[in-house]
Amino acid sequence: MLNKAQKERGRLKVGILGGSVHPDPEYPQGNPNGPGCYPSLLKDWLNERLPLVRIRSRNKQDDVLTSISNEPSYAAPRTLQPGLTHHIPPDVDLIVLEFDVNDQASFLYQHFFDQLLRALLTLPSQPAVIILGAWAPSIAQDQGYADPQLVHLPIASYYDIPYVSMKRMVWESYLRWPGSVRKAFWVDDGLHPNVRGHVSCLSRAEVKEVGADDRGLGGFLQRVLADVLTSYLEYELCRVSILGLPKDREPSTTLATLASFKDMIDLSFPFDPPHMTDPKLPPLGWERMFNATAIKALARESRQFISKTSPYSLPLTEIFTPLRDVVSDHSPADDPKTPDALLHLVQPQMFCADANDPQHPMRPVLSSGWREYDWNGEKHYWVSDQVGARIRVDVKVAEGRIAVYYFRSKMYDLGDAKCWVDDNEKGAKRLPGWWSRDYNVASVAYIDEKVTSGDHYVTCEIMKETTHPNNTDAHHFRIVAVMAT
């Protein structure tokens, strides 16, 4: 991306996906173009270091970066559905992901993050992707160091995506002065930058209106995030200037090769270890395990291991795909004759019916006892308080997984719902709205993972039973979206 920006001097398109650490311009409480917000600081750095590059906006204001916030990683793929380009254009050059606060440290979220990265990396423009790690005291109070970063790092490693984080920078300072560090960098919830309504990200006029100076009310955290991000970009810019870019490899040395195994790896003699059949007698052929000549010959064998088709190509499979679904290794006769089938494996296809998305809205085909709800002009849900109330939404499935994205909180009197696919009510998944954590956030649950491809529908019903520990009449439930892959 940096090489393209320097050489082509064209229009650079930058997209940002993440949580409410960076606000969305569609939300009245946030503006990423404010002078102290890290997307704005990133834009300033790009304009300074690549002065002839114009940064294109797809938002209401002409000079802000493409941005979507208040999302965990499992919800972000809903911005990547076919035709949905109001957040991430298909020809984007650079994407910054920031989900270390909004995600959860669970194996399920590794699936979501893997799915998100794969969808982004298969965009036609082959964008550069950087993962930016924010950090929040409230998450650490609940989970210690084992926060969502532990979920994201293995996925970033598998796809060879750079991961830069502020966590290591502030960890010891927070342990030494926890109260002071929290007050200096965060608001009372310990999740967001310490500015009411993200004042550090408001416009200069808005900052003056609330009585702050042009620096905002403590945009320190945004400054730290921006410094971490731009320092990495500066390092990569230097590397490209000195070393250039990796060169594409010859197809004959990659997964696209038509060569046989024997052409690439020379096993000059068999070296199977002998098998013990009688504990009293040495196995047949034990002597060759001590054949010095044969052992030395191993060093001269040709071993030409192949690589990906290019330095920028994705691994052929998702990180969690069992390879028994892709290849068989029972014998050399199982080796594919050509790489064609491997190089054309089916990739994830996103579907989402979303209460917040006017282009792909959640429009129930049946609804009894449910209503649309708009919170503060920012967040939209389908909600119900009535036991037995049902809502049905059509979905389109490719790989077979279906999930419901719904609101969870300790502070609200939230109840439980059960959701199922088609007529499989016996296989319904129970979704508890209440949880013991001190912060409110939308969460996700798979309700089925083995659905046939094609058109299906999801039904959710408010349950009489509730997991709320203090209110047996807690039945309020909020659905944000229904998603499928």
Buried (B, 14 or more C-beta within 10 A) or exposed (E): BBBBBBEEEEEBBBBBBBBBBBBBBBBEBBBBBBBBBBBBBBBBBBBEBBEEBBBBBBBEEEEBBBBBBBBBBBBBBBBBBEEBBBBBBBEBBBBBBBBBBBBBBEEBBBBBBBBBBBBBBEBEBBBBBBBBBBBBBBBBEBBEEEBBBBBBBEBBEBBEBBBBBBBEEBBEEBEEEEEEBBBBBBBEEBBBBBBBBBBBBBBBEBBEEEEBEEEBBBBBBBBBBBBBBBEBBEEBBEEBEEEEEEEEBEBEBBBBBEEEEEEBBEEEEEBEEEEEEEEEEEEEEEEBEEEEEBEEEEEEEEEEEBEBBBEEBBBBBBBEBEEEEEEEEEEEEEEEEEBEEBEEEEBBBBBBBBBBBEEBBBEBEEBEBBEEBEEEEBBBBBBBBBBEBBBBBBBBBBBEBBBBBBBBBBEBBBBBBBBBBBEEEEEBBEBBBBBEBBBBBBBBBBBBEEBEEEEBBBBBBBBEEBBBEEEEEBBBBBBBBBBBB
